[in-house]
Amino acid sequence: VQLQASGGGFVQPGGSLRLSCVPSQRTIVNYAMGWFRQAPGKEREFVAAISWTGGSTDFTDSVKGRFTISRGRANNMAYLQMNSLKPVETAVYYCAATNMLTMNPEEYHYWGRGTQVTVSS
């Protein structure tokens, strides 16, 4: 499965962005989807994940209440709505697919290229 993440950009602190993840081939309807981010010089970190049904979600503590994750287009797309963004959240954001809902990046089988999110005044 090849994934394409999009929707990144430049936003001021407190602003919002909506990231999208779509498969370029095959389908992701039966996969749990996750979003990760990696800032320069830092390790890739888990942000959010959603089960293949969309019925279960998980978030890293720092984004709870500000980010939401969802699925669309008959379950074949994944979205990450990010509100109240902070400069420290500047990073490349990646979407990934796996069999079961998990926060562990090692358990994700398929990754997109990533989309840059820059939060700055």
Backbone bond lengths (Angstrom), bond angles and torsions (degrees), N, CA, C in turn:
res aa  C-N    CA-C-N  psi(-1)  N-CA   C-N-CA  omega(-1)  CA-C   N-CA-C  phi
1 V - - - 1.470 - - 1.525 108.89 -
2 Q 1.312 116.31 124.90 1.466 120.85 175.01 1.515 108.44 -101.61
3 L 1.322 115.86 132.64 1.451 121.38 -175.65 1.526 109.93 -115.58
4 Q 1.317 114.81 146.17 1.462 120.37 176.33 1.520 108.79 -126.63
5 A 1.318 115.41 120.74 1.451 121.07 175.94 1.519 109.28 -99.60
6 S 1.314 115.72 142.79 1.453 120.65 179.90 1.526 109.29 -149.52
7 G 1.329 115.01 171.73 1.458 119.75 176.21 1.514 114.66 104.18
8 G 1.315 116.70 -3.96 1.457 119.23 177.85 1.515 111.05 -70.56
9 G 1.316 115.19 172.68 1.448 119.72 179.48 1.509 111.26 166.20
10 F 1.313 113.73 -162.93 1.462 121.18 -179.07 1.524 108.11 -103.97
11 V 1.334 115.73 131.89 1.455 119.88 -179.62 1.522 109.01 -144.76
12 Q 1.293 116.57 147.68 1.462 120.90 177.59 1.527 110.43 -77.70
13 P 1.301 117.96 156.24 1.471 120.34 176.23 1.522 110.99 -53.30
14 G 1.316 114.70 136.31 1.457 119.95 -176.23 1.506 114.19 90.06
15 G 1.322 116.31 -8.61 1.452 120.64 -178.63 1.515 113.51 -81.99
16 S 1.321 115.69 -178.76 1.465 121.83 -175.96 1.518 110.77 -130.41
17 L 1.309 113.97 151.61 1.456 122.31 172.45 1.518 108.26 -143.54
18 R 1.309 115.51 153.03 1.458 120.74 175.05 1.518 108.39 -122.90
19 L 1.299 116.03 117.52 1.451 121.48 177.98 1.520 109.93 -93.46
20 S 1.320 115.57 146.41 1.459 121.47 177.78 1.513 109.90 -124.43
21 C 1.294 115.68 149.43 1.462 122.10 176.97 1.515 108.02 -133.64
22 V 1.321 116.31 124.85 1.457 120.89 -178.35 1.517 108.66 -133.83
23 P 1.316 117.47 142.20 1.457 118.76 175.56 1.519 110.28 -78.78
24 S 1.340 116.56 138.15 1.458 119.31 177.10 1.523 110.89 -86.11
25 Q 1.306 115.33 -20.31 1.455 120.18 175.22 1.523 108.54 -140.01
26 R 1.269 116.17 159.71 1.456 122.71 177.76 1.522 110.22 56.90
27 T 1.313 116.36 -144.77 1.451 119.99 -173.24 1.525 109.87 -148.51
28 I 1.303 115.36 156.49 1.461 119.70 177.75 1.522 111.20 -117.81
29 V 1.315 117.51 15.23 1.462 119.72 -173.34 1.521 112.05 -63.08
30 N 1.320 117.58 -26.22 1.458 120.25 -177.77 1.525 113.46 -103.00
31 Y 1.336 116.36 12.62 1.451 120.50 -179.09 1.520 110.94 -111.30
32 A 1.316 115.26 144.32 1.451 119.67 164.80 1.530 107.91 -73.56
33 M 1.308 116.33 145.92 1.465 120.79 -176.27 1.522 109.89 -119.62
34 G 1.313 114.21 143.22 1.452 118.84 178.79 1.518 111.31 -131.95
35 W 1.306 115.27 156.14 1.469 122.34 172.95 1.523 107.68 -119.54
36 F 1.315 114.64 135.65 1.453 122.55 177.95 1.525 108.32 -130.60
37 R 1.302 115.76 164.09 1.464 119.23 176.30 1.523 109.27 -141.96
38 Q 1.323 113.79 152.97 1.458 119.82 179.04 1.514 109.30 -140.49
39 A 1.300 115.42 117.13 1.458 121.80 176.62 1.523 109.00 -90.08
40 P 1.321 117.88 156.85 1.469 120.69 -179.91 1.522 111.65 -55.24
41 G 1.316 115.39 129.34 1.458 120.13 177.68 1.505 115.21 78.63
42 K 1.332 117.17 3.99 1.461 120.65 -177.99 1.522 110.41 -121.60
43 E 1.324 114.72 162.21 1.446 119.46 177.69 1.524 110.81 -76.58
44 R 1.316 114.58 157.57 1.453 119.77 175.58 1.523 108.86 -67.01
45 E 1.332 116.59 134.69 1.450 119.87 -177.93 1.524 111.12 -126.30
46 F 1.302 114.52 148.74 1.455 122.21 178.17 1.527 110.22 -69.60
47 V 1.346 115.06 140.00 1.457 120.30 176.67 1.531 110.53 -115.46
48 A 1.335 115.89 -55.18 1.460 119.92 -176.05 1.517 109.35 -160.16
49 A 1.337 115.53 157.88 1.457 120.49 176.98 1.517 109.28 -148.73
50 I 1.330 114.96 155.86 1.462 121.16 179.69 1.515 108.04 -139.49
51 S 1.330 116.23 140.72 1.454 120.58 -179.75 1.523 111.02 -70.20
52 W 1.314 116.19 168.23 1.456 118.88 -176.81 1.529 111.32 -66.31
53 T 1.316 117.63 -26.57 1.466 120.71 177.63 1.526 111.93 -82.69
54 G 1.318 116.24 -16.84 1.455 119.99 -173.52 1.512 113.56 83.37
55 G 1.314 116.86 -0.02 1.449 120.22 -174.75 1.517 114.74 -83.72
56 S 1.317 116.70 -17.10 1.466 120.79 -179.93 1.517 110.02 -127.58
57 T 1.313 115.40 140.50 1.450 120.61 178.09 1.522 109.85 -136.36
58 D 1.308 116.05 161.68 1.456 121.73 176.94 1.519 108.14 -147.14
59 F 1.325 115.81 146.33 1.461 121.33 -177.71 1.520 109.75 -138.02
60 T 1.300 115.76 148.90 1.441 118.51 169.20 1.531 107.79 -70.55
61 D 1.316 116.48 148.74 1.460 120.36 -171.76 1.525 113.77 -56.24
62 S 1.311 117.10 -35.79 1.464 119.91 -173.43 1.524 113.62 -68.68
63 V 1.333 118.09 -15.44 1.468 119.61 -177.75 1.524 112.90 -111.02
64 K 1.315 117.39 -4.38 1.463 120.53 -178.26 1.526 110.28 -59.99
65 G 1.320 114.44 133.56 1.465 120.11 -178.27 1.515 113.91 88.11
66 R 1.318 117.25 -12.61 1.476 120.65 179.53 1.527 112.48 -117.06
67 F 1.305 117.87 -32.91 1.459 122.23 -178.98 1.528 109.54 -107.66
68 T 1.306 115.59 146.00 1.453 120.86 170.62 1.524 108.93 -130.61
69 I 1.315 115.35 148.61 1.454 121.36 178.01 1.514 107.79 -120.83
70 S 1.306 116.87 141.25 1.457 119.78 -177.68 1.515 109.26 -151.48
71 R 1.323 114.48 172.30 1.457 121.77 177.13 1.528 107.79 -123.14
72 G 1.331 114.84 157.18 1.454 119.14 179.39 1.504 111.12 -153.48
73 R 1.342 114.87 -178.40 1.469 122.51 179.04 1.513 110.33 51.23
74 A 1.302 114.45 60.77 1.468 121.16 179.66 1.524 110.51 55.51
75 N 1.287 116.15 40.90 1.462 123.64 175.76 1.521 113.84 74.58
76 N 1.318 117.91 7.54 1.453 119.68 -175.26 1.522 113.71 -100.43
77 M 1.309 117.16 14.50 1.456 121.28 172.03 1.519 107.91 -138.41
78 A 1.328 114.80 156.34 1.457 120.59 175.45 1.518 108.24 -128.75
79 Y 1.326 115.39 143.88 1.452 120.84 -177.66 1.527 109.50 -127.70
80 L 1.305 115.12 150.71 1.451 121.33 171.41 1.523 107.41 -129.96
81 Q 1.315 115.75 107.93 1.459 121.16 176.46 1.522 108.10 -89.90
82 M 1.309 116.04 121.83 1.467 121.31 -176.35 1.514 109.16 -117.74
83 N 1.313 115.79 118.71 1.463 122.18 179.48 1.518 110.19 -116.49
84 S 1.302 115.28 159.27 1.473 121.97 178.16 1.525 111.14 51.86
85 L 1.294 115.64 48.41 1.457 120.78 -176.57 1.526 112.02 -65.55
86 K 1.326 114.64 148.92 1.457 122.00 -177.36 1.520 109.52 -119.48
87 P 1.317 118.00 151.36 1.476 120.23 179.08 1.528 113.09 -55.59
88 V 1.321 117.26 -33.55 1.457 120.66 -178.58 1.532 111.13 -66.76
89 E 1.325 117.21 -13.73 1.462 120.70 179.47 1.524 113.13 -90.81
90 T 1.301 116.25 7.14 1.459 120.26 172.28 1.520 109.48 -62.46
91 A 1.321 115.62 123.95 1.464 120.49 -175.24 1.513 109.18 -174.67
92 V 1.315 114.79 171.46 1.465 120.57 166.67 1.520 106.76 -89.19
93 Y 1.309 116.09 127.66 1.453 121.86 -178.25 1.530 109.02 -103.15
94 Y 1.330 114.97 133.09 1.449 121.91 -177.54 1.525 109.94 -120.21
95 C 1.327 115.81 144.03 1.456 119.54 168.31 1.526 107.92 -105.00
96 A 1.314 115.10 153.76 1.450 120.71 -176.71 1.523 109.41 -150.48
97 A 1.316 115.41 157.78 1.461 121.02 -177.88 1.521 110.44 -125.42
98 T 1.320 114.79 144.63 1.451 121.10 -179.74 1.519 109.21 -151.02
99 N 1.334 115.23 175.25 1.462 118.64 -177.10 1.523 112.82 -80.19
100 M 1.336 116.24 -38.37 1.457 120.09 -174.47 1.519 109.05 -128.69
101 L 1.301 116.93 148.34 1.461 122.48 178.80 1.526 109.94 -57.64
102 T 1.315 116.47 123.22 1.449 120.80 -177.89 1.525 110.07 -156.39
103 M 1.333 115.78 155.49 1.457 120.71 175.90 1.529 111.44 -97.36
104 N 1.310 116.64 -7.66 1.456 121.80 -174.31 1.522 111.30 -83.26
105 P 1.332 118.62 114.45 1.470 119.97 -178.60 1.518 112.59 -62.09
106 E 1.324 117.17 -24.72 1.464 119.89 -179.35 1.521 111.85 -67.12
107 E 1.318 116.21 -18.97 1.463 120.27 -177.74 1.525 113.11 -94.39
108 Y 1.318 116.63 3.71 1.459 120.19 177.07 1.526 109.77 -93.99
109 H 1.326 115.35 133.00 1.458 120.37 -172.97 1.524 113.05 -93.11
110 Y 1.321 116.48 -30.78 1.462 120.92 -173.37 1.521 109.41 -128.29
111 W 1.332 114.63 138.56 1.462 121.16 -176.56 1.515 111.11 -131.66
112 G 1.326 115.39 146.03 1.448 120.91 171.60 1.521 109.55 -89.97
113 R 1.324 116.32 174.50 1.464 121.52 -177.56 1.513 113.04 -74.20
114 G 1.279 119.06 -26.43 1.451 120.58 -178.69 1.511 112.47 102.72
115 T 1.317 114.17 154.57 1.460 121.49 177.82 1.528 108.15 -135.37
116 Q 1.326 115.60 135.26 1.459 120.29 -174.27 1.527 110.73 -79.51
117 V 1.314 115.01 132.04 1.462 122.42 172.95 1.518 107.46 -119.00
118 T 1.311 116.36 122.70 1.457 121.61 178.74 1.522 108.89 -121.12
119 V 1.321 115.38 122.58 1.455 121.26 179.71 1.528 107.74 -114.06
120 S 1.303 115.26 111.51 1.462 118.86 -175.41 1.511 110.23 -158.50
121 S 1.315 115.04 151.12 1.463 119.92 175.80 1.524 110.40 -94.54
